[in-house]
Amino acid sequence: MLSIMPSDLYVSAKNINIAESAPSRGTNDVLSKEIYVSDIFELLQALDNTSPWGKIFLKNDINMSGVTLVIKKSVVIDLNGHSIFVDKNSGGIVIESKYSADKKKIIREYSSDYTWNENKHKVEKPFFGGDGYNLTIVDYEERNEYNDDLYVMIKNGSVTHEEGGNGSDGEPGTWLKCSGKNGETPSAPITLNSGVLSLSNMKVMGGNGGQGGNGSHYPWPHLPFSGGCGADGGDGGNGGSAISVKRREAKLIIDKNSQISAGLPGSGGKYGEPSSEYWFYKSKPGVNGKRGKINPNIEYKYKK
Protein backbone atom coordinates (compact mmCIF):
# COMPACT_ATOMS: atom_id res chain seq x y z
CA MET A 1 0.00 0.00 0.00
CA LEU A 2 1.35 3.40 -0.93
CA SER A 3 1.34 6.04 1.79
CA ILE A 4 2.58 9.52 2.47
CA MET A 5 3.11 11.40 5.67
CA PRO A 6 1.96 14.97 6.27
CA SER A 7 5.54 16.22 5.92
CA ASP A 8 5.42 15.19 2.27
CA LEU A 9 2.28 17.21 1.62
CA TYR A 10 1.72 20.83 0.96
CA VAL A 11 -1.63 22.34 1.73
CA SER A 12 -2.76 24.68 -1.00
CA ALA A 13 0.10 27.19 -1.20
CA LYS A 14 1.63 26.42 2.22
CA ASN A 15 1.39 24.12 5.21
CA ILE A 16 -1.27 25.11 7.69
CA ASN A 17 -1.23 24.45 11.40
CA ILE A 18 -4.58 23.11 12.57
CA ALA A 19 -4.69 25.20 15.71
CA GLU A 20 -3.94 28.34 13.72
CA SER A 21 -6.29 27.61 10.82
CA ALA A 22 -9.48 26.58 12.61
CA PRO A 23 -11.92 29.48 12.40
CA SER A 24 -12.96 30.95 15.73
CA ARG A 25 -16.64 30.87 16.64
CA GLY A 26 -18.43 34.04 17.57
CA THR A 27 -20.52 34.46 20.70
CA ASN A 28 -23.70 33.81 18.73
CA ASP A 29 -22.54 30.40 17.50
CA VAL A 30 -23.99 27.61 19.62
CA LEU A 31 -22.71 24.04 19.47
CA SER A 32 -25.49 21.57 18.83
CA LYS A 33 -25.73 18.50 21.02
CA GLU A 34 -23.89 15.38 19.95
CA ILE A 35 -25.69 13.18 17.42
CA TYR A 36 -24.99 9.44 17.08
CA VAL A 37 -25.71 7.64 13.81
CA SER A 38 -25.79 4.01 12.70
CA ASP A 39 -26.15 4.14 8.89
CA ILE A 40 -25.80 6.44 5.89
CA PHE A 41 -29.40 7.59 6.07
CA GLU A 42 -29.11 8.62 9.71
CA LEU A 43 -25.87 10.42 8.79
CA LEU A 44 -27.66 12.33 6.01
CA GLN A 45 -30.42 13.31 8.41
CA ALA A 46 -27.93 14.37 11.07
CA LEU A 47 -26.13 16.66 8.62
CA ASP A 48 -29.45 18.28 7.72
CA ASN A 49 -30.54 18.74 11.33
CA THR A 50 -27.34 19.74 13.10
CA SER A 51 -26.48 23.40 13.51
CA PRO A 52 -23.11 24.72 12.28
CA TRP A 53 -20.22 23.29 14.31
CA GLY A 54 -22.33 20.36 15.41
CA LYS A 55 -20.70 17.04 16.32
CA ILE A 56 -21.73 13.75 14.76
CA PHE A 57 -20.48 10.38 16.04
CA LEU A 58 -20.63 6.98 14.33
CA LYS A 59 -21.88 4.04 16.39
CA ASN A 60 -20.64 1.45 13.88
CA ASP A 61 -19.20 1.04 10.37
CA ILE A 62 -21.23 2.68 7.61
CA ASN A 63 -21.66 1.62 3.98
CA MET A 64 -22.49 4.48 1.60
CA SER A 65 -24.95 2.22 -0.32
CA GLY A 66 -24.70 4.23 -3.55
CA VAL A 67 -25.35 7.56 -1.77
CA THR A 68 -23.19 10.66 -2.30
CA LEU A 69 -22.65 12.53 0.96
CA VAL A 70 -22.42 16.29 0.34
CA ILE A 71 -21.30 18.30 3.39
CA LYS A 72 -22.42 21.94 3.08
CA LYS A 73 -21.88 23.26 6.60
CA SER A 74 -19.09 23.42 9.17
CA VAL A 75 -19.24 20.22 11.19
CA VAL A 76 -17.14 17.69 13.11
CA ILE A 77 -17.65 14.03 12.15
CA ASP A 78 -16.05 11.65 14.64
CA LEU A 79 -15.88 8.15 13.18
CA ASN A 80 -15.30 6.90 16.71
CA GLY A 81 -12.93 4.14 15.55
CA HIS A 82 -15.23 3.02 12.73
CA SER A 83 -15.02 3.02 8.92
CA ILE A 84 -17.00 4.50 6.05
CA PHE A 85 -17.01 2.28 2.95
CA VAL A 86 -17.55 4.05 -0.37
CA ASP A 87 -18.93 1.74 -3.05
CA LYS A 88 -18.43 2.29 -6.77
CA ASN A 89 -22.01 3.57 -7.22
CA SER A 90 -21.43 6.36 -4.70
CA GLY A 91 -19.85 9.75 -5.34
CA GLY A 92 -18.18 9.48 -1.93
CA ILE A 93 -17.87 12.32 0.57
CA VAL A 94 -17.99 15.77 -1.08
CA ILE A 95 -17.15 18.93 0.88
CA GLU A 96 -18.81 21.75 -1.00
CA SER A 97 -20.81 24.87 -0.27
CA LYS A 98 -21.83 26.91 -3.31
CA TYR A 99 -24.59 29.13 -4.62
CA SER A 100 -25.62 30.50 -7.99
CA ALA A 101 -24.69 34.08 -8.82
CA ASP A 102 -25.43 36.49 -11.65
CA LYS A 103 -28.34 34.45 -12.91
CA LYS A 104 -29.61 35.94 -16.16
CA LYS A 105 -32.59 35.14 -18.32
CA ILE A 106 -31.54 34.70 -21.96
CA ILE A 107 -34.06 34.81 -24.80
CA ARG A 108 -32.88 33.67 -28.22
CA GLU A 109 -34.90 34.04 -31.40
CA TYR A 110 -34.44 31.71 -34.37
CA SER A 111 -35.95 31.81 -37.83
CA SER A 112 -38.22 29.10 -39.21
CA ASP A 113 -35.13 27.41 -40.73
CA TYR A 114 -34.28 26.03 -37.29
CA THR A 115 -35.89 23.32 -35.15
CA TRP A 116 -35.49 22.07 -31.61
CA ASN A 117 -33.88 18.65 -31.29
CA GLU A 118 -35.35 17.12 -28.14
CA ASN A 119 -32.90 14.19 -28.06
CA LYS A 120 -29.80 16.42 -28.31
CA HIS A 121 -31.48 19.21 -26.32
CA LYS A 122 -30.29 21.94 -28.66
CA VAL A 123 -31.31 24.05 -31.63
CA GLU A 124 -30.14 22.86 -35.04
CA LYS A 125 -30.65 23.65 -38.69
CA PRO A 126 -31.80 20.48 -40.44
CA PHE A 127 -30.83 19.66 -44.03
CA PHE A 128 -34.37 20.21 -45.31
CA GLY A 129 -35.01 23.32 -43.21
CA GLY A 130 -37.36 23.92 -40.31
CA ASP A 131 -41.08 23.51 -39.88
CA GLY A 132 -42.10 27.01 -40.97
CA TYR A 133 -42.49 28.45 -37.46
CA ASN A 134 -40.19 30.94 -35.73
CA LEU A 135 -38.46 29.49 -32.67
CA THR A 136 -38.03 31.24 -29.31
CA ILE A 137 -35.71 29.65 -26.72
CA VAL A 138 -35.74 30.85 -23.10
CA ASP A 139 -32.57 29.91 -21.21
CA TYR A 140 -30.72 30.95 -18.07
CA GLU A 141 -27.06 31.81 -17.67
CA GLU A 142 -25.40 31.66 -14.28
CA ARG A 143 -22.13 30.96 -12.52
CA ASN A 144 -21.28 29.30 -9.23
CA GLU A 145 -19.77 31.07 -6.25
CA TYR A 146 -18.14 28.95 -3.53
CA ASN A 147 -18.19 29.50 0.23
CA ASP A 148 -14.65 28.93 1.47
CA ASP A 149 -15.54 29.74 5.09
CA LEU A 150 -16.72 26.13 5.38
CA TYR A 151 -14.67 24.09 7.89
CA VAL A 152 -15.10 20.32 8.15
CA MET A 153 -13.19 17.99 10.46
CA ILE A 154 -13.29 14.21 10.02
CA LYS A 155 -11.40 12.20 12.63
CA ASN A 156 -10.72 8.89 14.38
CA GLY A 157 -11.41 6.26 11.75
CA SER A 158 -11.04 5.35 8.09
CA VAL A 159 -12.65 6.07 4.73
CA THR A 160 -12.03 3.48 2.02
CA HIS A 161 -13.19 3.08 -1.56
CA GLU A 162 -14.27 -0.16 -3.15
CA GLU A 163 -12.00 -1.40 -5.93
CA GLY A 164 -12.95 -0.67 -9.52
CA GLY A 165 -14.93 -3.22 -11.49
CA ASN A 166 -13.07 -5.70 -13.65
CA GLY A 167 -13.35 -5.47 -17.42
CA SER A 168 -15.35 -8.24 -19.06
CA ASP A 169 -13.63 -10.89 -21.17
CA GLY A 170 -13.98 -10.79 -24.92
CA GLU A 171 -16.67 -12.85 -26.61
CA PRO A 172 -15.19 -15.49 -28.93
CA GLY A 173 -16.22 -15.59 -32.56
CA THR A 174 -17.37 -11.95 -32.72
CA TRP A 175 -16.00 -8.98 -34.62
CA LEU A 176 -16.61 -6.07 -32.23
CA LYS A 177 -16.78 -7.73 -28.80
CA CYS A 178 -13.82 -10.11 -28.88
CA SER A 179 -11.30 -7.80 -27.13
CA GLY A 180 -11.23 -7.63 -23.35
CA LYS A 181 -12.74 -4.49 -21.77
CA ASN A 182 -10.69 -2.09 -19.65
CA GLY A 183 -10.84 -2.25 -15.87
CA GLU A 184 -12.47 0.65 -14.04
CA THR A 185 -10.62 3.45 -12.25
CA PRO A 186 -12.30 4.30 -8.91
CA SER A 187 -13.02 7.92 -8.09
CA ALA A 188 -11.58 9.41 -4.90
CA PRO A 189 -13.62 8.59 -1.78
CA ILE A 190 -13.24 12.22 -0.60
CA THR A 191 -13.60 15.27 -2.85
CA LEU A 192 -12.78 18.77 -1.62
CA ASN A 193 -14.45 21.53 -3.64
CA SER A 194 -14.55 24.41 -1.17
CA GLY A 195 -13.58 25.46 2.33
CA VAL A 196 -11.22 23.62 4.65
CA LEU A 197 -11.07 19.88 5.29
CA SER A 198 -9.13 18.78 8.38
CA LEU A 199 -8.27 15.10 8.84
CA SER A 200 -7.16 13.93 12.29
CA ASN A 201 -6.13 10.36 13.14
CA MET A 202 -7.57 9.16 9.85
CA LYS A 203 -6.82 6.57 7.17
CA VAL A 204 -8.14 7.46 3.72
CA MET A 205 -7.60 4.84 1.03
CA GLY A 206 -8.42 5.00 -2.66
CA GLY A 207 -9.74 1.94 -4.44
CA ASN A 208 -7.62 -0.45 -6.47
CA GLY A 209 -8.04 -0.32 -10.22
CA GLY A 210 -10.06 -3.09 -11.82
CA GLN A 211 -8.41 -5.88 -13.81
CA GLY A 212 -8.52 -5.78 -17.59
CA GLY A 213 -10.61 -8.43 -19.31
CA ASN A 214 -8.98 -11.22 -21.31
CA GLY A 215 -9.07 -11.16 -25.08
CA SER A 216 -10.66 -13.91 -27.14
CA HIS A 217 -10.37 -14.51 -30.89
CA TYR A 218 -12.30 -13.39 -33.96
CA PRO A 219 -12.92 -15.19 -37.25
CA TRP A 220 -11.65 -14.35 -40.72
CA PRO A 221 -14.52 -15.59 -42.86
CA HIS A 222 -12.97 -14.35 -46.12
CA LEU A 223 -9.82 -16.45 -45.61
CA PRO A 224 -11.09 -19.90 -44.61
CA PHE A 225 -7.61 -21.41 -44.96
CA SER A 226 -6.40 -19.26 -42.04
CA GLY A 227 -7.57 -19.26 -38.43
CA GLY A 228 -9.01 -16.24 -36.60
CA CYS A 229 -6.55 -13.85 -34.93
CA GLY A 230 -6.45 -13.42 -31.18
CA ALA A 231 -7.96 -10.24 -29.78
CA ASP A 232 -6.27 -7.86 -27.31
CA GLY A 233 -6.63 -7.94 -23.56
CA GLY A 234 -8.18 -4.93 -21.84
CA ASP A 235 -6.06 -2.40 -19.95
CA GLY A 236 -6.10 -2.42 -16.17
CA GLY A 237 -7.83 0.43 -14.36
CA ASN A 238 -5.69 3.12 -12.73
CA GLY A 239 -5.33 3.16 -8.96
CA GLY A 240 -7.85 5.51 -7.41
CA SER A 241 -6.61 8.60 -5.56
CA ALA A 242 -7.63 8.95 -1.91
CA ILE A 243 -8.51 12.65 -2.05
CA SER A 244 -9.35 14.94 -4.97
CA VAL A 245 -8.93 18.70 -4.50
CA LYS A 246 -10.87 20.60 -7.18
CA ARG A 247 -10.12 24.25 -6.46
CA ARG A 248 -6.98 26.18 -5.55
CA GLU A 249 -8.85 28.10 -2.84
CA ALA A 250 -9.82 24.93 -0.96
CA LYS A 251 -7.41 23.84 1.79
CA LEU A 252 -6.54 20.40 3.09
CA ILE A 253 -5.08 19.79 6.55
CA ILE A 254 -3.65 16.41 7.54
CA ASP A 255 -2.21 15.70 10.98
CA LYS A 256 0.79 13.47 11.68
CA ASN A 257 -1.40 10.58 12.84
CA SER A 258 -3.20 10.27 9.50
CA GLN A 259 -2.33 8.10 6.50
CA ILE A 260 -3.40 8.85 2.93
CA SER A 261 -3.01 6.08 0.34
CA ALA A 262 -3.96 5.68 -3.32
CA GLY A 263 -5.20 2.34 -4.61
CA LEU A 264 -3.04 -0.02 -6.63
CA PRO A 265 -3.37 -0.15 -10.43
CA GLY A 266 -5.10 -3.11 -12.01
CA SER A 267 -3.35 -5.66 -14.22
CA GLY A 268 -3.95 -5.82 -17.94
CA GLY A 269 -5.94 -8.67 -19.44
CA LYS A 270 -4.28 -11.61 -21.20
CA TYR A 271 -4.08 -11.62 -24.97
CA GLY A 272 -6.46 -13.80 -26.95
CA GLU A 273 -5.16 -16.98 -28.53
CA PRO A 274 -5.70 -17.41 -32.27
CA SER A 275 -8.48 -19.73 -33.31
CA SER A 276 -7.62 -23.40 -33.24
CA GLU A 277 -9.77 -23.88 -36.37
CA TYR A 278 -7.73 -23.36 -39.56
CA TRP A 279 -6.72 -25.22 -42.75
CA PHE A 280 -3.13 -24.21 -43.43
CA TYR A 281 -2.10 -21.07 -41.54
CA LYS A 282 -2.43 -20.33 -37.85
CA SER A 283 -3.01 -16.62 -37.25
CA LYS A 284 -1.34 -14.33 -34.71
CA PRO A 285 -2.26 -13.97 -31.03
CA GLY A 286 -3.51 -10.69 -29.61
CA VAL A 287 -1.63 -8.25 -27.36
CA ASN A 288 -1.72 -8.22 -23.57
CA GLY A 289 -3.52 -5.28 -21.97
CA LYS A 290 -1.45 -2.64 -20.19
CA ARG A 291 -1.21 -2.35 -16.42
CA GLY A 292 -3.03 0.67 -15.04
CA LYS A 293 -1.24 3.82 -13.91
CA ILE A 294 -0.32 4.83 -10.38
CA ASN A 295 -2.29 7.91 -9.36
CA PRO A 296 -1.12 10.36 -6.67
CA ASN A 297 -2.47 9.90 -3.16
CA ILE A 298 -3.90 13.41 -3.35
CA GLU A 299 -4.91 14.58 -6.82
CA TYR A 300 -5.03 18.31 -7.43
CA LYS A 301 -7.41 19.02 -10.30
CA TYR A 302 -6.00 22.47 -11.05
CA LYS A 303 -2.67 23.63 -12.37
CA LYS A 304 -0.36 24.58 -9.53
Secondary structure by P-SEA (a helix, b strand, c coil): cccccccccccccbbbbccccccccccccccccbbbbccaaaaaaaaaccccbbbbbbccccccccbbbbbccbbbbbcccbbbbbcccccccccbbbbbcbbbbbbbbbcccccccccccbbbbcccccccbbbbbbbccbbbbbbccbbbbbcccbbbbcccbbbbccccccccccbbbbbbbbcccbbbcccbbbbccbbbbbbcbbbbbbbbbbbccccccccbbbbbbbbbbcbbbcbbbccccbbbbbcccbbbbbbbbbbbbbbbccccccccbbbbbbbbbbbbbbbccccccccc
